[in-house]
Amino acid sequence: MKVGTDGVLLGAWTPLDSKPKTILDVGAGTGLIALMLAQRSLADSIDAIEIEEAAYEQCVENFEASPWGDRLFCYHAGLDEMAEEMEDPYELIVSNPPFYTSGSGSGDKSRDRARQNSALPFGELLYYVDKLLAPNGVFASIIPCKEEAGFLDLARASNLYPYKITRVKGNYNSDAKRSLLAFSRVSQTTVEELLVIEKERHVYTAAYKELCRDFYLKM
């Protein structure tokens, strides 16, 4: 699967102010977000879980080929298995959830099947995040804007409260399509921002360049 804008956004945007020592990437795909967090942080260990076999194998290969291979590990498992075997909670959990709804197909049947089979209901994701997250931990995710209100309600039911929300527009004239969300265990004032990716086709805004420049060869 190709590198997607959602993954790049989440990997670059996820707050690291708390200097987490342990990180978990849920539904890691080919490992993009975990690799970006390894580049951005000094975390001692960055675990990833991926249930789809081909993506898992690619993730392991990418981890081993990276400069941070000694800090990265991928499990071929589901969240329920991870929760059962966890010894210590994670200080940061990230997830670009594999949401899939009818009508969201890419046109590639095998890709759509993989997405559909590994799709993780938001309620299930948040239930296990609550179990796996340390008391002072942070959870970060990216979801469709149209799902934001329902996701926030489910998060509160799992003792997770938003403290930063960045809504993402493709360009100045388009509607916001994605919401970047950061949660903690403490209810507090939420900082809300807007990020525009392009001024025009292939001409990136200064804000997007500042956020992502460390991860592109040309920008």
C-alpha beads as a LAMMPS data file, in Angstrom:
LAMMPS data file: protein, C-alpha beads

219 atoms
218 bonds

1 atom types
1 bond types

-500.0 500.0 xlo xhi
-500.0 500.0 ylo yhi
-500.0 500.0 zlo zhi

Masses

1 110.0

Atoms # bond

1 1 1 0.000 0.000 0.000
2 1 1 1.305 3.428 -0.916
3 1 1 2.191 6.173 1.559
4 1 1 -0.964 8.170 2.267
5 1 1 -1.408 11.789 3.300
6 1 1 -3.358 10.758 6.420
7 1 1 -0.426 8.753 7.738
8 1 1 2.070 11.509 6.991
9 1 1 -0.152 14.058 8.738
10 1 1 -0.586 11.959 11.868
11 1 1 3.077 11.006 12.059
12 1 1 4.191 14.628 11.758
13 1 1 1.424 16.181 13.898
14 1 1 1.209 13.834 16.909
15 1 1 2.177 15.831 20.033
16 1 1 5.416 14.712 21.696
17 1 1 5.549 17.388 24.414
18 1 1 5.295 14.694 27.103
19 1 1 8.463 13.000 25.772
20 1 1 6.963 9.496 25.765
21 1 1 9.325 6.601 26.368
22 1 1 6.918 3.931 25.122
23 1 1 4.765 4.251 21.978
24 1 1 2.206 1.959 20.352
25 1 1 0.982 2.303 16.741
26 1 1 -2.371 0.529 16.317
27 1 1 -3.061 -0.748 12.800
28 1 1 0.435 0.143 11.668
29 1 1 0.059 -0.838 8.016
30 1 1 3.539 -0.739 6.517
31 1 1 4.960 1.110 9.538
32 1 1 5.003 4.689 8.269
33 1 1 3.723 6.410 11.426
34 1 1 5.888 4.358 13.778
35 1 1 8.942 5.171 11.646
36 1 1 8.112 8.889 11.684
37 1 1 7.738 8.831 15.473
38 1 1 11.066 7.036 15.772
39 1 1 12.624 9.866 13.765
40 1 1 10.909 12.557 15.863
41 1 1 11.323 11.123 19.353
42 1 1 13.779 9.554 21.774
43 1 1 11.313 6.846 22.833
44 1 1 12.996 3.713 24.158
45 1 1 10.531 1.387 22.451
46 1 1 7.990 1.822 19.666
47 1 1 5.667 -1.118 19.185
48 1 1 3.279 -1.602 16.284
49 1 1 0.448 -4.049 15.734
50 1 1 -0.922 -5.050 12.352
51 1 1 -3.408 -7.859 11.738
52 1 1 -3.240 -7.984 7.909
53 1 1 -0.446 -10.401 6.975
54 1 1 1.010 -8.715 3.883
55 1 1 1.118 -5.313 5.588
56 1 1 2.672 -6.887 8.703
57 1 1 5.451 -8.474 6.650
58 1 1 6.154 -5.163 4.895
59 1 1 6.165 -3.366 8.248
60 1 1 8.765 -5.748 9.689
61 1 1 10.924 -5.344 6.582
62 1 1 10.699 -1.545 6.778
63 1 1 11.550 -1.516 10.492
64 1 1 14.594 -3.729 9.964
65 1 1 15.826 -1.541 7.088
66 1 1 15.513 1.695 9.105
67 1 1 18.146 3.412 11.293
68 1 1 15.852 2.854 14.319
69 1 1 15.379 -0.906 14.014
70 1 1 16.580 -1.502 17.585
71 1 1 13.642 0.547 18.943
72 1 1 10.904 -0.725 16.624
73 1 1 8.932 -3.975 16.855
74 1 1 5.798 -5.113 15.035
75 1 1 3.316 -7.686 16.352
76 1 1 1.092 -9.701 14.016
77 1 1 -1.892 -9.540 16.357
78 1 1 -5.217 -7.937 17.158
79 1 1 -5.866 -5.355 19.828
80 1 1 -7.572 -7.868 22.088
81 1 1 -4.458 -10.077 22.082
82 1 1 -2.262 -7.051 22.755
83 1 1 -4.374 -6.021 25.739
84 1 1 -4.199 -9.529 27.221
85 1 1 -0.408 -9.746 26.935
86 1 1 0.488 -6.160 27.906
87 1 1 2.846 -5.866 30.870
88 1 1 3.179 -2.077 31.063
89 1 1 0.900 0.627 29.621
90 1 1 2.025 2.924 26.808
91 1 1 2.730 6.628 27.255
92 1 1 1.634 7.397 23.681
93 1 1 -0.769 5.486 21.443
94 1 1 -1.384 6.494 17.825
95 1 1 -3.784 5.096 15.263
96 1 1 -4.738 5.883 11.702
97 1 1 -7.760 3.588 11.950
98 1 1 -8.605 1.513 8.868
99 1 1 -12.117 2.917 8.549
100 1 1 -14.162 1.465 5.718
101 1 1 -17.708 2.264 4.708
102 1 1 -19.706 1.342 1.627
103 1 1 -18.914 3.834 -1.086
104 1 1 -15.363 4.453 0.135
105 1 1 -13.757 1.979 -2.244
106 1 1 -10.506 2.784 -4.020
107 1 1 -11.266 0.771 -7.173
108 1 1 -8.596 -1.791 -6.250
109 1 1 -10.493 -4.904 -5.135
110 1 1 -7.654 -6.499 -3.139
111 1 1 -6.855 -3.196 -1.409
112 1 1 -10.532 -2.621 -0.555
113 1 1 -10.876 -6.173 0.731
114 1 1 -7.853 -5.720 3.010
115 1 1 -9.267 -2.469 4.346
116 1 1 -12.697 -3.964 4.897
117 1 1 -11.397 -7.106 6.601
118 1 1 -9.117 -5.187 8.960
119 1 1 -11.547 -2.331 9.640
120 1 1 -11.678 -1.517 13.333
121 1 1 -14.878 -0.090 14.833
122 1 1 -14.135 3.175 16.615
123 1 1 -15.794 1.977 19.823
124 1 1 -13.573 -1.104 19.943
125 1 1 -10.461 0.947 19.223
126 1 1 -11.198 3.399 22.045
127 1 1 -12.114 0.624 24.497
128 1 1 -8.679 -0.938 24.079
129 1 1 -6.859 2.392 24.020
130 1 1 -8.351 3.017 27.469
131 1 1 -6.944 -0.334 28.635
132 1 1 -3.499 0.134 27.086
133 1 1 -2.845 3.837 27.817
134 1 1 -0.865 5.006 30.853
135 1 1 -2.600 7.359 33.336
136 1 1 -0.553 10.303 32.014
137 1 1 -0.601 9.057 28.428
138 1 1 -1.671 10.657 25.138
139 1 1 -3.730 9.122 22.340
140 1 1 -3.617 10.627 18.840
141 1 1 -5.627 9.715 15.758
142 1 1 -6.859 10.965 12.396
143 1 1 -10.446 10.360 11.231
144 1 1 -12.907 11.769 8.685
145 1 1 -14.369 15.100 9.850
146 1 1 -17.881 13.724 9.398
147 1 1 -17.090 11.108 12.081
148 1 1 -15.606 13.590 14.579
149 1 1 -18.621 14.260 16.823
150 1 1 -19.425 10.578 17.275
151 1 1 -15.761 9.733 17.865
152 1 1 -15.482 12.392 20.585
153 1 1 -18.579 10.994 22.328
154 1 1 -17.128 7.478 22.256
155 1 1 -13.788 8.788 23.529
156 1 1 -15.376 10.481 26.534
157 1 1 -17.125 7.213 27.373
158 1 1 -13.642 5.637 27.443
159 1 1 -12.224 8.348 29.756
160 1 1 -10.381 10.133 26.941
161 1 1 -10.736 13.896 26.526
162 1 1 -9.607 15.986 23.529
163 1 1 -7.051 18.717 24.179
164 1 1 -6.021 19.441 20.578
165 1 1 -7.991 19.220 17.333
166 1 1 -6.651 20.208 13.907
167 1 1 -9.063 20.012 10.991
168 1 1 -7.471 19.544 7.579
169 1 1 -8.550 21.031 4.241
170 1 1 -7.056 20.041 0.908
171 1 1 -7.109 23.663 -0.280
172 1 1 -8.633 26.988 0.766
173 1 1 -11.833 26.391 -1.202
174 1 1 -12.548 22.823 -0.107
175 1 1 -14.338 21.548 2.972
176 1 1 -12.359 20.090 5.872
177 1 1 -12.071 16.345 5.259
178 1 1 -9.922 15.056 8.135
179 1 1 -9.674 15.699 11.876
180 1 1 -6.418 15.230 13.762
181 1 1 -7.253 14.543 17.411
182 1 1 -5.118 14.347 20.569
183 1 1 -6.560 13.041 23.846
184 1 1 -5.468 12.780 27.458
185 1 1 -7.060 11.446 30.643
186 1 1 -7.748 14.987 31.882
187 1 1 -10.705 17.113 30.761
188 1 1 -9.348 20.507 29.691
189 1 1 -9.809 23.322 27.185
190 1 1 -9.440 22.058 23.629
191 1 1 -7.151 23.958 21.252
192 1 1 -8.753 23.936 17.790
193 1 1 -6.837 24.751 14.594
194 1 1 -7.206 24.565 10.819
195 1 1 -4.526 23.250 8.455
196 1 1 -4.687 23.793 4.677
197 1 1 -2.435 21.522 2.606
198 1 1 -2.240 23.251 -0.796
199 1 1 -2.618 26.797 -2.121
200 1 1 -3.054 25.245 -5.563
201 1 1 -2.248 21.875 -7.093
202 1 1 1.225 20.759 -5.880
203 1 1 1.894 24.163 -4.288
204 1 1 1.960 23.569 -0.541
205 1 1 1.092 26.096 2.122
206 1 1 3.778 27.340 4.516
207 1 1 2.010 25.611 7.426
208 1 1 2.009 22.219 5.696
209 1 1 5.658 22.615 4.687
210 1 1 6.620 23.473 8.263
211 1 1 4.757 20.426 9.583
212 1 1 6.027 17.860 7.079
213 1 1 9.311 19.092 5.577
214 1 1 11.445 16.630 7.599
215 1 1 9.740 13.706 5.855
216 1 1 9.870 14.703 2.186
217 1 1 12.925 14.654 -0.056
218 1 1 11.561 17.591 -2.030
219 1 1 9.190 20.199 -0.608

Bonds

1 1 1 2
2 1 2 3
3 1 3 4
4 1 4 5
5 1 5 6
6 1 6 7
7 1 7 8
8 1 8 9
9 1 9 10
10 1 10 11
11 1 11 12
12 1 12 13
13 1 13 14
14 1 14 15
15 1 15 16
16 1 16 17
17 1 17 18
18 1 18 19
19 1 19 20
20 1 20 21
21 1 21 22
22 1 22 23
23 1 23 24
24 1 24 25
25 1 25 26
26 1 26 27
27 1 27 28
28 1 28 29
29 1 29 30
30 1 30 31
31 1 31 32
32 1 32 33
33 1 33 34
34 1 34 35
35 1 35 36
36 1 36 37
37 1 37 38
38 1 38 39
39 1 39 40
40 1 40 41
41 1 41 42
42 1 42 43
43 1 43 44
44 1 44 45
45 1 45 46
46 1 46 47
47 1 47 48
48 1 48 49
49 1 49 50
50 1 50 51
51 1 51 52
52 1 52 53
53 1 53 54
54 1 54 55
55 1 55 56
56 1 56 57
57 1 57 58
58 1 58 59
59 1 59 60
60 1 60 61
61 1 61 62
62 1 62 63
63 1 63 64
64 1 64 65
65 1 65 66
66 1 66 67
67 1 67 68
68 1 68 69
69 1 69 70
70 1 70 71
71 1 71 72
72 1 72 73
73 1 73 74
74 1 74 75
75 1 75 76
76 1 76 77
77 1 77 78
78 1 78 79
79 1 79 80
80 1 80 81
81 1 81 82
82 1 82 83
83 1 83 84
84 1 84 85
85 1 85 86
86 1 86 87
87 1 87 88
88 1 88 89
89 1 89 90
90 1 90 91
91 1 91 92
92 1 92 93
93 1 93 94
94 1 94 95
95 1 95 96
96 1 96 97
97 1 97 98
98 1 98 99
99 1 99 100
100 1 100 101
101 1 101 102
102 1 102 103
103 1 103 104
104 1 104 105
105 1 105 106
106 1 106 107
107 1 107 108
108 1 108 109
109 1 109 110
110 1 110 111
111 1 111 112
112 1 112 113
113 1 113 114
114 1 114 115
115 1 115 116
116 1 116 117
117 1 117 118
118 1 118 119
119 1 119 120
120 1 120 121
121 1 121 122
122 1 122 123
123 1 123 124
124 1 124 125
125 1 125 126
126 1 126 127
127 1 127 128
128 1 128 129
129 1 129 130
130 1 130 131
131 1 131 132
132 1 132 133
133 1 133 134
134 1 134 135
135 1 135 136
136 1 136 137
137 1 137 138
138 1 138 139
139 1 139 140
140 1 140 141
141 1 141 142
142 1 142 143
143 1 143 144
144 1 144 145
145 1 145 146
146 1 146 147
147 1 147 148
148 1 148 149
149 1 149 150
150 1 150 151
151 1 151 152
152 1 152 153
153 1 153 154
154 1 154 155
155 1 155 156
156 1 156 157
157 1 157 158
158 1 158 159
159 1 159 160
160 1 160 161
161 1 161 162
162 1 162 163
163 1 163 164
164 1 164 165
165 1 165 166
166 1 166 167
167 1 167 168
168 1 168 169
169 1 169 170
170 1 170 171
171 1 171 172
172 1 172 173
173 1 173 174
174 1 174 175
175 1 175 176
176 1 176 177
177 1 177 178
178 1 178 179
179 1 179 180
180 1 180 181
181 1 181 182
182 1 182 183
183 1 183 184
184 1 184 185
185 1 185 186
186 1 186 187
187 1 187 188
188 1 188 189
189 1 189 190
190 1 190 191
191 1 191 192
192 1 192 193
193 1 193 194
194 1 194 195
195 1 195 196
196 1 196 197
197 1 197 198
198 1 198 199
199 1 199 200
200 1 200 201
201 1 201 202
202 1 202 203
203 1 203 204
204 1 204 205
205 1 205 206
206 1 206 207
207 1 207 208
208 1 208 209
209 1 209 210
210 1 210 211
211 1 211 212
212 1 212 213
213 1 213 214
214 1 214 215
215 1 215 216
216 1 216 217
217 1 217 218
218 1 218 219
